[in-house]
Amino acid sequence: MIRLLSYDFFALLSFRKLLVMILVFFLIGLATQKDVASMASIFNLEHNVADTLLFSFLGPDRSGFGMGLIKWFVIQVVLVYLVGKMLDQEIRNGFFYTIPRVGSLHLWLGSKLVSLFLFTLVYFLVGFGVVFLLSFYLNSFSIILSDFFHEMILQGQGKVKAGLFQLLFHNFILLWLTGFLSSLLQLLVTIISNRATVGTIFIIILHAVSGQAGSFSMEFTKWLPSNQGILMRHGLVDPFSDLTLSWSYTYLSVGVLVAVMVSFYYINQKELIDFSSNF
Amino acid sequence: MMEESVVIIRKLTKVIGGHTILNQIDLEVKPGRIYGIIGHNGSGKSMLFKAIAGYLRPTKGEVIVFGEKIGEKAKFPKHFGALIEHPGFLPQYSGMRNLKLLAAIKNEITDEEIKEAITQVGLDWQDKRPVKKYSLGMKQRLGIAQAIMEKPKLLILDEPMNGLDKQGVKLIHNLLRSLREQGVAILLASHNRDEIVQLSDEVYEMDRGMLSEVCEQESI
């Protein structure tokens, strides 16, 4: 399986795709830096290295409008596109070469799952790394949250009840696990529909609905997978939100488990292992 | 002494969505022979190959490859190479890199053997261009190289001459004859009757999921 994993990982990650990832996160970091610098000058508050990093990845607030939504959506769509490219190549005919060599459908699927787990990790590590380096270059270094951050989040109504590292840790893990769950759903829909485009469009629609959902129902927001990765909508940052970290971690763990089980069940039942067939 | 059969297919039937894709197929494949299957698109040639390769679960009947019933003892046959449908490689990597990544899954052959397979199909293993820049014929040749590189005892080739020029067709014909001499059992499908008749020891025709023997090559 490890040898197939290497094939799958090379299918997912090439030098060119790595450059695309770096460029996307660089632009997101740059846009965030511009916003942070201009808002900080309006409020006449000091900002630091953590502000650009956090505001690049916290995601949209409950209203679901503005730059927060656009940046979050771009990050999700690029991931969906990269995963979709790999799935498209594999189901077009690549599986004819890989499945007989590995000799087991379970190992083939298992390798896809593990490579998606690792790829989503690499994707967000690159993202946080690029934005951190950019922010580190442009801002003063600090390991505490700035007054600017508290002002932007709570609009003068106190301080965020979490430390910088706590926020960064949960932000990263939630984004990664949500990205992984989305990739699993994309894989599952692709296997069921025999088309990578169907899986890709399904996840993009899911993200679009999730991004806007907060504006019409917070209760509904809680149940959508994409929202679990938006720290801005969690009670840790938003005192008016009842979306808790424990809810999201439980949701993501159960979601991943169910998606994996359904994928294995479905592939066992498939009477024709031919994703390129119209039957 | 009787040669042991590489593939035995008995009463193989596949029904998908009410359509009978394969209908009561019987076939025995011996080593060192080329079996040609003629049939137009949609006749069931590719489905038959997919059944042998383990991609399709028979509705009735059985497929036995190297003594193992496919779908029971073995999900997929061992010692076989295949080119089914269009070659699907990682487009961003060179031909050599693609074959190295695929060969690494089984880890049974050396880089030298991969280079040999690429050379046998008339490609240059040192060609650094990514596969996405290959012509259809080059992709087809690379597909054949991946099928033969692990020295299979059973080779399944679905429309292998697609996109090849005259020189390429001649080269692949000679390669298949040489593999037959080495004892490889070859199943070949094409819609081109002349090509199949020219190459095969036994010729079959596939029509609406039914397989019938046309005649022995000697009598053609």
Interface residues (C-beta under 8 A of the other chain):
Chain A: R3 L4 S6 Y7 F10 A11 S14 R16 Q89 E90 R92 N93 G94 F95 F96 Y97 T98 I99 P100 R101 V102 G103 S104 L105 E271 L272 I273 D274 S276 F279
Chain B: I16 G17 I21 K50 A53 G54 Y55 L56 R57 A74 K75 F76 P77 K78 F80 A82 I84 E85 H86 P87 G88 F89 L90 P91 Q92 Y93 L101 L102 A104 I105 K106 N107 Q146
